[in-house]
Amino acid sequence: MRYRLAPGDVWMFDAYVLPAFRRQGLFRRLNDFAAREYRRAGYARVLSAVETLNRHSVRAHLALGARPRARMFCLGLMGLNLIHVGHWTRVGRWGPGHRLELPVEML
């Protein structure tokens, strides 16, 4: 899936912290560093996706001040993908040579 971002937006992939290293502030330090670098590069907003069933990640993002923008539901069936976000729905192919693009307005 590809997101079409607005000017000044950047997409940040999540960081995984092994269970043995959790509760040491590593996730916060990684995100603080990334946020500083993004600001320095001129970005105004950082977007990320968090799996709602991953309660550790949800809790960590909320503790950092992240605000949920939307819930996304994805269903893949016979080469087609259905994406539903809020009141938006998109259907398309996703795979080699095919990208399902979601505009940032959906978020």
Backbone as a printed PyTorch tensor [residue, N CA C, xyz], in Angstrom:
tensor([[[  0.8500,  -1.1580,   0.0000],
         [  0.0000,   0.0000,   0.0000],
         [  0.8970,   1.2230,   0.0000]],

        [[  0.4740,   2.2520,  -0.6930],
         [  1.2310,   3.4880,  -0.7520],
         [  0.3280,   4.6220,  -0.3030]],

        [[  0.8720,   5.5080,   0.5180],
         [  0.1290,   6.6640,   0.9980],
         [  0.5950,   7.8950,   0.2500]],

        [[ -0.3250,   8.6780,  -0.2390],
         [ -0.0160,   9.9510,  -0.8780],
         [ -0.1170,  11.0230,   0.2010]],

        [[  1.0160,  11.5420,   0.6250],
         [  1.0600,  12.4750,   1.7430],
         [  0.9380,  13.9160,   1.2740]],

        [[  0.4950,  14.7670,   2.1730],
         [  0.4240,  16.1940,   1.9090],
         [  1.8200,  16.7900,   2.0720]],

        [[  2.0670,  17.9460,   1.4790],
         [  3.3670,  18.6050,   1.6950],
         [  3.5990,  18.8290,   3.1970]],

        [[  4.8000,  18.5680,   3.6310],
         [  5.1300,  18.7370,   5.0470],
         [  4.8660,  17.5090,   5.8970]],

        [[  4.3130,  16.4440,   5.2850],
         [  4.0500,  15.1950,   6.0040],
         [  5.1450,  14.1820,   5.7040]],

        [[  5.4010,  13.3040,   6.6480],
         [  6.3390,  12.2090,   6.4390],
         [  5.7450,  10.9590,   7.0870]],

        [[  6.0050,   9.7980,   6.4870],
         [  5.5330,   8.5260,   7.0150],
         [  6.6890,   7.8800,   7.7530]],

        [[  6.4650,   7.5180,   9.0220],
         [  7.5020,   6.8800,   9.8110],
         [  7.0840,   5.4430,  10.1100]],

        [[  7.9590,   4.5250,   9.7930],
         [  7.6970,   3.1380,  10.1260],
         [  7.9440,   2.9200,  11.6000]],

        [[  7.3040,   1.9250,  12.1430],
         [  7.3660,   1.6610,  13.5670],
         [  8.7100,   1.0530,  13.9480]],

        [[  9.0500,   1.1630,  15.1910],
         [ 10.2540,   0.5480,  15.7470],
         [  9.8180,  -0.5890,  16.6620]],

        [[ 10.5130,  -1.6880,  16.5910],
         [ 10.2000,  -2.8310,  17.4480],
         [ 11.2810,  -2.9370,  18.5140]],

        [[ 10.8620,  -3.0290,  19.7390],
         [ 11.7890,  -3.2030,  20.8520],
         [ 11.5580,  -4.6020,  21.4160]],

        [[ 12.6090,  -5.3910,  21.4630],
         [ 12.5010,  -6.7460,  22.0010],
         [ 11.9920,  -6.6980,  23.4390]],

        [[ 11.1860,  -7.6870,  23.8210],
         [ 10.6360,  -7.6860,  25.1860],
         [ 11.6940,  -7.5320,  26.2790]],

        [[ 12.8590,  -8.1030,  26.0970],
         [ 13.9060,  -8.0140,  27.1250],
         [ 14.4060,  -6.5800,  27.3190]],

        [[ 14.1860,  -5.7060,  26.3320],
         [ 14.6840,  -4.3330,  26.4050],
         [ 13.5770,  -3.2990,  26.6100]],

        [[ 12.3480,  -3.7620,  26.7960],
         [ 11.2440,  -2.8320,  27.0070],
         [ 11.3240,  -2.2080,  28.3910]],

        [[ 10.6040,  -1.1030,  28.5540],
         [ 10.5250,  -0.3650,  29.8130],
         [ 11.8480,   0.2930,  30.1960]],

        [[ 12.6820,   0.5660,  29.1780],
         [ 13.9460,   1.2580,  29.4110],
         [ 13.9870,   2.5970,  28.6790]],

        [[ 12.8850,   2.9680,  28.0490],
         [ 12.8290,   4.2480,  27.3500],
         [ 13.4050,   4.2440,  25.9490]],

        [[ 13.7170,   3.0650,  25.4030],
         [ 14.3120,   2.9960,  24.0650],
         [ 13.3550,   3.4960,  22.9880]],

        [[ 12.1020,   3.0890,  23.0580],
         [ 11.1160,   3.4960,  22.0520],
         [ 10.9650,   5.0160,  22.0660]],

        [[ 10.8640,   5.5940,  23.2380],
         [ 10.7390,   7.0550,  23.3470],
         [ 11.9730,   7.7420,  22.7640]],

        [[ 13.1610,   7.2430,  23.1030],
         [ 14.3810,   7.8710,  22.5900],
         [ 14.4810,   7.7610,  21.0730]],

        [[ 14.1210,   6.6120,  20.5210],
         [ 14.1270,   6.4520,  19.0600],
         [ 13.1630,   7.4310,  18.4040]],

        [[ 11.9620,   7.5460,  18.9440],
         [ 10.9660,   8.4470,  18.3680],
         [ 11.3450,   9.9060,  18.5620]],

        [[ 11.8910,  10.2650,  19.7080],
         [ 12.3340,  11.6410,  19.9270],
         [ 13.4300,  12.0200,  18.9310]],

        [[ 14.3650,  11.1080,  18.7190],
         [ 15.4390,  11.3610,  17.7490],
         [ 14.8540,  11.5460,  16.3480]],

        [[ 13.9650,  10.6480,  15.9450],
         [ 13.3620,  10.7390,  14.6110],
         [ 12.5730,  12.0410,  14.4580]],

        [[ 11.8180,  12.4230,  15.4810],
         [ 11.0220,  13.6560,  15.4110],
         [ 11.9290,  14.8780,  15.2540]],

        [[ 13.0290,  14.9170,  15.9890],
         [ 13.9710,  16.0440,  15.8510],
         [ 14.5420,  16.1190,  14.4450]],

        [[ 14.9200,  14.9620,  13.9070],
         [ 15.4960,  14.9380,  12.5640],
         [ 14.4630,  15.3220,  11.5050]],

        [[ 13.2260,  14.8660,  11.6820],
         [ 12.1710,  15.2420,  10.7320],
         [ 11.9030,  16.7410,  10.7940]],

        [[ 11.8450,  17.3040,  11.9960],
         [ 11.6460,  18.7610,  12.1290],
         [ 12.7930,  19.5120,  11.4660]],

        [[ 14.0010,  19.0450,  11.7040],
         [ 15.1790,  19.6760,  11.1010],
         [ 15.1120,  19.6190,   9.5700]],

        [[ 14.5280,  18.5590,   9.0280],
         [ 14.3950,  18.4050,   7.5770],
         [ 13.1950,  19.1820,   7.0230]],

        [[ 12.4000,  19.7950,   7.9150],
         [ 11.2980,  20.6330,   7.4510],
         [  9.9260,  19.9880,   7.4680]],

        [[  9.8010,  18.7910,   8.0220],
         [  8.4940,  18.1450,   8.0840],
         [  7.6890,  18.6700,   9.2700]],

        [[  6.3910,  18.8300,   9.0670],
         [  5.5280,  19.3670,  10.1160],
         [  4.7030,  18.2960,  10.8110]],

        [[  4.4410,  17.1760,  10.1230],
         [  3.5840,  16.1420,  10.7020],
         [  4.1490,  14.7630,  10.3730]],

        [[  4.1540,  13.9030,  11.3700],
         [  4.6350,  12.5290,  11.2130],
         [  3.4300,  11.5990,  11.3160]],

        [[  3.2690,  10.7410,  10.3200],
         [  2.1790,   9.7660,  10.3150],
         [  2.7550,   8.3670,  10.4540]],

        [[  1.9930,   7.4900,  11.0800],
         [  2.4210,   6.1130,  11.2860],
         [  1.1870,   5.2470,  11.4480]],

        [[  1.3230,   3.9700,  11.1690],
         [  0.2210,   3.0270,  11.3880],
         [  0.5830,   2.1370,  12.5690]],

        [[ -0.3950,   1.8800,  13.4100],
         [ -0.1900,   1.0290,  14.5780],
         [ -1.2770,  -0.0400,  14.5660]],

        [[ -0.8700,  -1.2750,  14.6540],
         [ -1.8210,  -2.3840,  14.7160],
         [ -2.5540,  -2.2990,  16.0500]],

        [[ -3.8670,  -2.1710,  16.0010],
         [ -4.6460,  -1.9610,  17.2300],
         [ -4.5780,  -3.1460,  18.1890]],

        [[ -4.2640,  -4.3320,  17.7000],
         [ -4.1510,  -5.4880,  18.5880],
         [ -2.8060,  -5.5310,  19.3130]],

        [[ -1.8750,  -4.6970,  18.8940],
         [ -0.5690,  -4.6350,  19.5450],
         [ -0.6560,  -3.6120,  20.6740]],

        [[ -1.1210,  -4.0600,  21.8200],
         [ -1.4050,  -3.1360,  22.9240],
         [ -0.1540,  -2.4280,  23.4200]],

        [[  1.0160,  -3.0720,  23.3350],
         [  2.2580,  -2.4230,  23.7590],
         [  2.5570,  -1.2190,  22.8650]],

        [[  2.4000,  -1.4000,  21.5610],
         [  2.6730,  -0.3180,  20.6200],
         [  1.6540,   0.8040,  20.7690]],

        [[  0.3970,   0.4470,  20.9230],
         [ -0.6460,   1.4650,  21.1070],
         [ -0.3450,   2.2890,  22.3550]],

        [[ -0.0510,   1.6240,  23.4540],
         [  0.2470,   2.3210,  24.7110],
         [  1.4770,   3.2170,  24.5650]],

        [[  2.5210,   2.7210,  23.9020],
         [  3.7490,   3.5020,  23.7240],
         [  3.4960,   4.7350,  22.8670]],

        [[  2.7280,   4.5830,  21.7890],
         [  2.4330,   5.7340,  20.9300],
         [  1.5910,   6.7800,  21.6650]],

        [[  0.6080,   6.3270,  22.4080],
         [ -0.2240,   7.2700,  23.1610],
         [  0.6050,   8.0090,  24.2120]],

        [[  1.5390,   7.3080,  24.8510],
         [  2.3980,   7.9350,  25.8520],
         [  3.2880,   9.0120,  25.2340]],

        [[  3.5920,   8.8640,  23.9390],
         [  4.4160,   9.8530,  23.2410],
         [  3.5950,  11.0510,  22.7670]],

        [[  2.2690,  10.9550,  22.9160],
         [  1.4240,  12.0580,  22.4740],
         [  0.7750,  11.8340,  21.1260]],

        [[  0.9200,  10.6410,  20.5650],
         [  0.2770,  10.3470,  19.2770],
         [ -1.2350,  10.3950,  19.4410]],

        [[ -1.9070,  10.8380,  18.4030],
         [ -3.3660,  10.9040,  18.4260],
         [ -3.9150,  10.0440,  17.3010]],

        [[ -4.8200,   9.1400,  17.6040],
         [ -5.4330,   8.3340,  16.5300],
         [ -6.1780,   9.2370,  15.5550]],

        [[ -5.9520,   9.0150,  14.2720],
         [ -6.6200,   9.7920,  13.2300],
         [ -7.7710,   9.0090,  12.6040]],

        [[ -7.5840,   7.7020,  12.4660],
         [ -8.5920,   6.8810,  11.8040],
         [ -8.3070,   5.4190,  12.1060]],

        [[ -9.3160,   4.5980,  11.9030],
         [ -9.1320,   3.1420,  11.9600],
         [ -9.2260,   2.6150,  10.5490]],

        [[ -8.2840,   1.7350,  10.2070],
         [ -8.2460,   1.1850,   8.8670],
         [ -8.5670,  -0.3020,   8.9300]],

        [[ -9.4120,  -0.7340,   8.0270],
         [ -9.7520,  -2.1420,   7.9040],
         [ -9.3390,  -2.5760,   6.5060]],

        [[ -8.5420,  -3.6420,   6.4050],
         [ -8.0620,  -4.1310,   5.1050],
         [ -8.4840,  -5.5780,   4.9220]],

        [[ -8.9360,  -5.8890,   3.7290],
         [ -9.3380,  -7.2480,   3.3960],
         [ -8.8180,  -7.5680,   2.0120]],

        [[ -8.0380,  -8.6210,   1.8920],
         [ -7.5240,  -9.0670,   0.5960],
         [ -8.2480, -10.3240,   0.1680]],

        [[ -8.7270, -10.3320,  -1.0800],
         [ -9.4870, -11.4740,  -1.5730],
         [ -9.2900, -11.6060,  -3.0780]],

        [[ -8.7200, -12.7250,  -3.5110],
         [ -8.5620, -13.0510,  -4.9250],
         [ -7.8620, -11.9310,  -5.7020]],

        [[ -6.7780, -11.4030,  -5.1490],
         [ -5.9940, -10.3980,  -5.8500],
         [ -6.4960,  -8.9800,  -5.7040]],

        [[ -7.6350,  -8.8050,  -5.0660],
         [ -8.1550,  -7.4570,  -4.8350],
         [ -8.0640,  -7.1270,  -3.3600]],

        [[ -7.9370,  -5.8620,  -3.0660],
         [ -7.8870,  -5.4060,  -1.6820],
         [ -8.9710,  -4.3820,  -1.4440]],

        [[ -9.6300,  -4.5190,  -0.3380],
         [-10.6290,  -3.5570,   0.1000],
         [-10.0530,  -2.8510,   1.3180]],

        [[ -9.9990,  -1.5330,   1.2660],
         [ -9.5070,  -0.7240,   2.3680],
         [-10.6480,   0.1900,   2.7910]],

        [[-10.9620,   0.1720,   4.0630],
         [-12.0180,   1.0390,   4.5790],
         [-11.4380,   1.8590,   5.7270]],

        [[-11.5050,   3.1820,   5.5930],
         [-11.0090,   4.0990,   6.6080],
         [-12.0940,   5.1370,   6.8380]],

        [[-12.6510,   5.1570,   8.0490],
         [-13.7120,   6.1280,   8.3320],
         [-14.8650,   5.9730,   7.3590]],

        [[-15.1330,   7.0040,   6.5770],
         [-16.2110,   6.9220,   5.5920],
         [-15.6720,   6.6920,   4.1810]],

        [[-14.3710,   6.4730,   4.0260],
         [-13.7440,   6.2210,   2.7300],
         [-13.6000,   4.7210,   2.5010]],

        [[-13.7840,   4.3040,   1.2790],
         [-13.5300,   2.9190,   0.8930],
         [-12.8050,   2.9190,  -0.4440]],

        [[-11.7770,   2.0940,  -0.5690],
         [-11.0420,   1.9340,  -1.8160],
         [-10.9290,   0.4510,  -2.1060]],

        [[-11.0290,   0.1220,  -3.3790],
         [-10.8170,  -1.2480,  -3.8370],
         [ -9.7850,  -1.1800,  -4.9450]],

        [[ -8.8250,  -2.0830,  -4.9350],
         [ -7.8160,  -2.0980,  -5.9870],
         [ -6.8910,  -3.2810,  -5.8240]],

        [[ -6.0050,  -3.4070,  -6.8010],
         [ -5.0060,  -4.4730,  -6.7550],
         [ -3.8050,  -3.9870,  -5.9830]],

        [[ -3.1480,  -4.9030,  -5.3250],
         [ -1.9450,  -4.5730,  -4.5870],
         [ -0.9990,  -5.7470,  -4.7160]],

        [[  0.1690,  -5.4980,  -5.2120],
         [  1.1530,  -6.5440,  -5.4050],
         [  2.2110,  -6.0470,  -6.3730]],

        [[  3.0400,  -6.9650,  -6.9100],
         [  4.0830,  -6.5500,  -7.8520],
         [  3.4720,  -5.7930,  -9.0320]],

        [[  3.9410,  -4.5760,  -9.2230],
         [  3.4560,  -3.7790, -10.3420],
         [  2.1360,  -3.0700, -10.0830]],

        [[  1.5020,  -3.3400,  -8.9540],
         [  0.2280,  -2.7050,  -8.6200],
         [  0.2980,  -2.1600,  -7.2080]],

        [[  0.0010,  -0.9040,  -7.0540],
         [ -0.0090,  -0.2880,  -5.7360],
         [ -1.3740,   0.3310,  -5.4940]],

        [[ -1.9280,   0.0380,  -4.3760],
         [ -3.1890,   0.6630,  -3.9710],
         [ -2.8010,   1.9260,  -3.2170]],

        [[ -3.1600,   3.0780,  -3.7650],
         [ -2.7600,   4.3540,  -3.1860],
         [ -3.8670,   4.9630,  -2.3750]],

        [[ -3.5350,   5.3910,  -1.1810],
         [ -4.4960,   6.0490,  -0.3060],
         [ -4.0750,   7.4960,  -0.1070]],

        [[ -4.9570,   8.4510,  -0.4030],
         [ -4.6030,   9.8500,  -0.1510],
         [ -4.6450,  10.1410,   1.3420]],

        [[ -3.8090,  11.0690,   1.7740],
         [ -3.7260,  11.4040,   3.1900],
         [ -5.0740,  11.9200,   3.7050]],

        [[ -5.9070,  12.4570,   2.8200],
         [ -7.2210,  12.9430,   3.2450],
         [ -8.0650,  11.8250,   3.8680]],

        [[ -7.7490,  10.5570,   3.5310],
         [ -8.4680,   9.4380,   4.1250],
         [ -8.1390,   9.2820,   5.6010]],

        [[ -6.9920,   9.7750,   5.9860],
         [ -6.5800,   9.6490,   7.3730],
         [ -7.0920,  10.8360,   8.1140]]])
